[in-house]
Amino acid sequence: MLHQLYTYADLRKQIHDDLRIQHPEWVQPNGESPMCDSYEARLMKTLNVLKRQHSSISYDCDRLR
């Protein structure tokens, strides 16, 4: 299913939800998911590295397009 995303917050929320849907075995009975949290943290690190590497490009930090 495709979702329309406008901000990085939308993207993070979609990834958060989709990881839990695609891998219910990663979600503990209390609703926490260290594995999903790890994936989300790695994504944020990667996005930050890309933003630093391309700092000459003008970014609207909250918008995807």
C-alpha positions in Angstrom: 0.0 0.0 0.0 1.4 3.4 -0.9 1.1 6.3 1.5 1.5 10.0 0.7 4.3 11.4 2.8 5.0 15.1 3.2 7.5 15.4 6.1 10.3 13.4 7.7 7.9 13.0 10.7 5.4 11.3 8.3 8.2 9.1 7.0 9.4 8.1 10.4 5.8 7.3 11.6 5.2 5.2 8.5 8.4 3.3 8.9 7.6 2.8 12.7 4.2 1.4 11.9 5.3 -0.7 8.9 8.1 -2.4 10.7 5.8 -3.5 13.5 3.2 -4.7 10.9 5.8 -6.6 8.8 7.6 -8.1 11.8 5.1 -8.8 14.6 7.6 -11.3 16.1 9.8 -8.3 17.0 7.1 -6.7 19.1 7.1 -7.7 22.8 3.9 -8.3 24.7 4.2 -4.8 26.3 4.3 -3.2 22.9 8.0 -2.3 22.9 10.3 -3.4 20.1 14.0 -2.9 20.6 14.7 -4.4 17.1 12.4 -1.9 15.4 13.8 0.9 17.5 17.3 -0.1 16.3 16.2 0.0 12.7 14.6 3.4 13.2 17.8 4.8 14.9 20.0 3.5 12.0 17.7 5.2 9.5 18.0 8.5 11.3 21.8 8.2 11.5 21.9 7.5 7.7 19.7 10.4 6.9 21.8 12.7 9.0 25.0 11.6 7.3 23.4 12.2 3.9 22.3 15.7 5.0 25.8 16.5 6.2 27.4 15.1 3.0 25.2 17.2 0.8 25.1 20.4 2.9 25.5 22.5 -0.2 22.0 21.5 -1.2 19.3 23.7 0.2 17.0 21.5 2.4 13.7 22.3 3.9 14.5 20.0 6.8 10.9 19.1 7.5 9.7 18.6 3.9 10.3 15.6 1.6 9.5 17.4 -1.6 
